[in-house]
Amino acid sequence: MRRFVIVELDGDLIRDVLKEFHKNGTIEIVKWYIAEENRAAFSDFPSAEVFITSWRRGLSYTPTLTEMDERRLFTELDYILANFARDTEFYRLPYYEYKHVVHMMANYFADALRRVHAEAVLFQDLPHGPTVSVIYAAARILGIQTYSLVPSEQADFFHICTSIEDYGIFEIQPRVQSAGQSVVQIEKTYRKELAYMTEERIREDLGKSGKRRFRLFTHPRAWLAERRAILKRHGDKYDSVADFIERRIVLGISRYFRTKEYLRAARRAEASNISWSEKYVYFPLHLQPEMTTDTLGGCYRDQLLAIEQLARILPKDWLIYVKENPKQLFWMREKYFFKRLSCLPQVRYISRSVDTYQLMQHSQFVATISGTAGWEAISGGKPAVVFGQCWYKNFPGVFSFSDELDLEAVAGYFIEHRAVEEVFSAYRGKALKGIFRSDCLRDAKDFDAGENHKNMLQAMEFLFVKLDGAHP
């Protein structure tokens, strides 16, 4: 019976499933880091701890990281600080203050993992966000096995990863669906119907949806419940009323003006005209901050570094057409982003109004950190160069960036569509059925809670009995 630490996975869809495996002795959950709003559901679970605030309240720990451990922590610092950028608690702290916080958190969680003699840590999704990224780094430094449940591109399936680097490889996960399963038919086209990129979803994510704006009046009880949950979750972030005013009100004002400046800078940077006859690489930018870059991007979470490296080996007469993500606001797109971009003469910053699929069609190939654009490209017959980890990384027509890449050979690579379908089918064959995150429900069809519970029991048995037992 292995000793597990669970990070999140505390919602209605998965909580009771994990408790069942603990109660029947399959695993021992020695610590469970949960969200404040779910505290009541863990009154019967003494090892549960509200992880967002746990390291703040009466913070006390024994410095546990050795000199070598601290060196390893330093190598993770770029990944960790990129994940801190998404949290207003650490908004615009000086670099040395960030280091103090990371050092305290890393020692706190490393000490906690050692105290409970943790043998494995199970994460909800690939580790991202400030606290979770530090827990992941601490586990890795201590040599503790990690697992992540990662939602698939299908709403009701997921994969298991042993590390960030395992994403797209799924090394230890054998085929779990029938080997005789028929090959999935994929239409050979760039355009995909992506639920998270519909016009309504984009407006919702940008805070412009009428449903969100008028939720106080249309669903007052739900709105008040959400506000209470937010206060519970984030109340400990603020030292005083003055601290709250500085962080929230000043930030709100700053956000307004920074958004205006970002939009002006983006308009100034836009290429006045583009030519479809030019030889160019299409590079659609990722939304940031976002897990797909901050966690999966490696050093290329700095997207301009990827563009610079691509420009450095670009054939002489080629260009790079860069287009902004439709959901992007000012975060990580401020003054020096555009100054740095302007230093690259081969780059054209393309208006958001230009159709992404037309840009894809006329390009030599598509370049992306880990985005869906790479999948859209190869499933439509266009090669893709990727800089980070992505679920389709080992598919035909996908090339991992390196200095040795011959970009003209990449552009001329012929993708056998049947091979894409076969590899995609094998990828789906490794997926486990079930939904464990409530935010995935909005894209699920004909959801049945009872059936999902059974699926999650089978999936977790696969992890805890078959997979974990074979992977000490």
N, C-alpha and C positions, 0 to 999 in steps of 0.2 A: 504493500500500500504506500504509494508515493505521497509526499507532503507537498501540497499545492498552495500557492498564493494566487488569488484571483484578483484581477484588476478590472473594475467595472463589471460588466456582465451581470448587473443587478436589477435589470428591468423585468417586467412581467413575463416576457416570452422565454427567458432562460433561467431565471433565478431558482425556481422550484426544481428544475431539471438538475442543476448542479447540487442543490441541497440533497436531492435523492441519492446521488452517487456518494455523497459524504456520509449520509445516514446508513447506507447499506455496506459501508466499509470498502468500497471500490477505491476511493481516494480519501485523503484526510485534508480538509481545507483548514490550514493553520492560520491564515490571514485572508481577509476579504476586504479590499478597498472599495468603498461604495460612495454613491452620491448622497448628499444631505437629504434630498427629497424622498429617498427610498429607505431612510433610517428605520421607519416604523415596521417595515417588512422584515427587519433583521433583529427584532427584539428577542428571538430565540437563538440568536447566533452571536455568542460573546466575542468571537474573533473578528467580527465586522468592525470596520473603522472608516469614518468619513475621510477619504484620502486627500481631498482638496484642502481641507483645513487641518489635517492631522499634524502636519509639520509646523504649523503656526502656533497652535494652542500649547503654551507652556513648553516650547521646543526644548528638548533635552535629548542628547545622544552622546554616545561614546565615540570619539574619532576612531573610525575603524578602517579607513582606506590607507593602505601602505603607500610608500613612495612610488612603487611601480603602479599601483592602482591609480594614484593621482595622475600619473603620466598617461595612463589609458583614458582616464576621464577627460584629460585635456584634448585628446584626439577626437573625442565625441562632442567637444564644445560647440563646434559650428552647427551640428545637427540639433543640439539642445537649444542653443540660442535662437535658431531659426524658428523653433517651436514656441519659444517664449514670446516671439514677436506678435503672436495672435492674441495675447492675453493683456487686457487693459490694466491688470494688477501691476505689471512690470513696464508700463508705458513710459518710454523715454528715460529709463534709468541709465545712469552712466555705466560704461562697460565694467568697471571694477565692482559696482553694486550687483550687476548680473552675476559676476563670478562669485561674490559672497553668497548669493542666494543659491546658485547651483552647488557650491561646495557644501553648504548646510544641508540642502535637500539630499544630495548624493550620500553624505555620511549618515543622515537620518535613516534613509531607506535601506542602505547597505547594512546598517546596524540592525534594523528591523528584520531584514531577510535572514541575517545570521542568527538572531535570537530565536526565531521560530524554526531554524534548521530547514529552510525551504529547499526543496529539490527541483521544483519546476514553478514557473510563473506563467499564468494564462491570461492573455490580453484580449480585450474587445477591439478588434481591428488592429492593423499595424500601428505600433506605438507612435502617437503624436499628441501634441499639446505639452505644456511645460512640465507638469508633474509626472505624467505617464512616460515621457521621454527620459526623465531622470531615473525612474524606477527600472525602465528597460536597460539603460546604461549601467546602473548598479548591478542588476542581475547578470549582465554579460561580463562585467569586470570580475564578479565573484565566481564565474564559471557555472552559473545556474541555468538549466535548460529553460528555454522560452518557447511558447507557442502563441500564435495569434489566429483568431478566427476572422477571416477576411471575406466580406460579402462578394459574391461573384457578379458578373455582368448580368446574370439572371437574378431577379429579385428574391427568389425563394431557394437559392443555393449558396453555398459558401465553400471556401477552401481553408486548409490549415497550413500555416507557415511556421517554420522553426526560427526564422530570423527575417529581417528586412531584406537581406540579400537572397533569401530563398523565394521571394515573391516572383512568380513567373516561371519558377523551376519546380517548386513543390516536391523537393527531392525525396522526402521520406514518405510521401503520400502515394500509395499504390492506386491503381484504378479501382474505384469502388462501385462503379456502375458496370453492367454486363459488358464483357469484352465483345460480345456479338451485337452490341448496340449499333443501329444503323447510322451511317454517316449523316451528319447534320447538313442540310442544304442551305447555302448562303447565297443570296443574290449578289451577283458581281456588280456592285455599284458603290460609290463613295458614300452617298447619303444614307444615313441611318436614322431611324426614329428613336431618338434618345429622350426618355421621359424627363430627365433633368435639364434638358436644353430647349424645352418648349418655351414659347413666348411668355406664357403665364408663369412658368417656373422661374425664368430669368427675372421677371418683374418682382416676383415674390422674394427671391434671394437678394435683390437690390433694395428691398424695402419699399417698393413702389406699388405693390399689389393692393387693390382696393379691399380685398378680403382681410389683409393684415391691418391696414390703416383704420378700418372701421370695426375691428374686432371688439373693441370696448363696447360698442353700441349693439352689435349683432349677437355677440356671445359674451355678455358681461361677466357671468360666473366663471367661464373658462378663462377669460382674460385676467380676472383677479387671481385665480388659482395659479396661472403662469407667473404673475408678478410675485406672489408669495414664494413660489418655488425659487425664483431668481434671487429674492432677498435671502432666503435660507442658504442658497448655494454660495452666494457671493458676499454676504454680510461681513464675514471675517476679513475680507480684503482691505477694509478701511480702518485706519487707526482712530479716526475721529470724524466729526461732521466736516471740519475744515479739509481733511484729507479726501472725504467723499466729494466735496465741492470742487476741489482742485482736479481730481481724477475724472469725474463724470461730467460736470458742467463745463469746465475748461476744455476737456477733451471734446465735448459736443460742439462747442464753438469752433475749436481748432479743426475738427473734422469737416465742418461746413466750408471753411475757407481753403483747407487743403484739397478738398474735392474740387472746388472751383479752379484752383491753380492747376491741379492735375488735368482737368479737362482742357484748359487753355494750352498747357504744355503739349498735350497729345495732339491737339489741332495744329499747333505750330510745327510739330514734328512730321505730320503726315506728308507723304509724297504727293506732289501736285498732279502727277499723272503716272500711270504704269503702262507697261507694254506687255501684251501676252506673247509677243514674239521673242522677248528676252529669255535667255536661259537663267532660270532662278530656282533656288530651293525655297520651299514654303515652310516657314517656321511660325505656327500659331502659338502665341504665348499662353501659358497656364494661368489660371486664377491663382493669386497669392494674397495672403498666406493660405496654404492648402496642403493637405497631407500628401497629395500626388507629387508635389515638388519638395516640400520641406522635409519629408521623410524618405520618399522614394528617389529623390534626385541625387543623393550623395553630394559631392562637391558642386554638382550642377543644379542644386537648389537655387544657386545664383544663375538665373537664366541667361544673363548677359555673358557670363563666362562661357556657356555653351555656344552662344552666337559668335563670340570672339574666336573660340577654337575652331568652329566651323569655317569662319571667314579666313582663318590663317591657312587652311589647306584647300580653299576654294579655287577651282580653275580660273584662270585670269579673266575671262570674259563673262563669268557668272555673277549673279546677284543673290541676295537673300531677302525675300519678302517676309517681313515680320508683321503679324496682325494681332491686335489686342484681343484678349478674352472678353466676350460680351458681358460677363458679370463683374469685371474688374473695376475697382475704385482706386483711391489714391494709395492704399497700402502697398509699399514696396515699388511704387512708381512715382517717386518724387523727383526733385530737381536733378540730382546727380545721376539718376537712372537715365534721363533723357540726354544729359551732357555726355555720359559715357557712350550711349547709343550713337550719338552724333559723330563720334570719333571713328566710326566704321564706314568708310566710303562705299563699301559693297552692299550696305544695308538700306532697304527702303521700308519705312514704317507706313503700313497700309491702313487706309480708313476702315473703320468697322462696318461701313455700309457695303463694302465689296464682299461678294458671296464667297464663303470659305471653300465651297466645293468647286467653284470655278478656279480659284487659286490652286486648289489641289490638282485639278485636271490638267492645267497647263504647266505645272511644275516639273522639274527633273525628278525630284523625289520630295518626300515630306520629312522634316526633322522635328523631333519633339523630345521632351524630357521623359515623359511616361504617359502621355495623354492618349485619349481615345482617337485623336486624329491619326495616329500611327495605325491603329486597327482599321479605321475607315479607309486609309490609303491602301493597305495590302489587300483588303477584301474587295477593293475596286480595281486591283491590278497595278498599283503604284508602290514602288519600294519605300521603305521608311528607315531612317537612322534614329536610334534612340540613345539617350544619354544616361538614363536612370533605369530603375527596375519597373517592369510593367508585365501584366499578365500574359501578353502575347509575345514576350521577348524572344522566345525560341521558335517562332512561327516562320514559315518561308517568306523571304523578302524583307526580313527585319535584320538590320545591321547595327551592332553596338559600336558607338563612336570610338575611334582611336586615331592616332596620328598616321597610322599606316593605311587608313581607308583610301581606296581609289574611288573618288566620288563619281568619275565618269563611268566606271565599271558598275557602281551602285545604280546609277541612273539607267544603265542598259540592262539591268538584271530582269529576266523574264520570270514572272510569278505564275506557277502552275496552280490554277484556282482549285483544282481537285485536291492538291496537296494541302492547301490552306484549310479546306473543309475537313480533311482527315485529321490534321493536327488540332484543329478547333474541337473536333469531336473527342479526341483523346484528352484534351484539356477539360472539357465538360465531364468526361468520364471519371475525373478525379474529384469532382465536386460532391459535396454532401448536401442532402436536401434538408431545408429548414430555414426559418427566419428567427434570428435571435435579437435583432435590433428593431425597435418600434418605428424608426424613421424609414425602414425598408418597406413598411406596410403600404405606403402610399403608391408604390409601384407594383405591388403584388395583386394578382387577380384571383378571385374566388378563394380568399383566405378562410381557412377553417382552423380555429384555435386548438381543438382537440386533435386534429390530424397533425398540426404543426408540433404539438407537444410530443406526440409519438415519434415524429421525425427527429426532433432534437434529442430525445432519449437514445435513439439508435445512433445518431451522429456522435454524441458524447461517449457512448459505449465504444464506438470505433476509436476515439481518441484515447480514452482512459485505459481500455483493455487491450485492444489490438495494436494500436499505433504506439502508445506510450510504453507498453510492455516490451515492444520490439526495439525501442529507441531509448536506452537508459541514459 
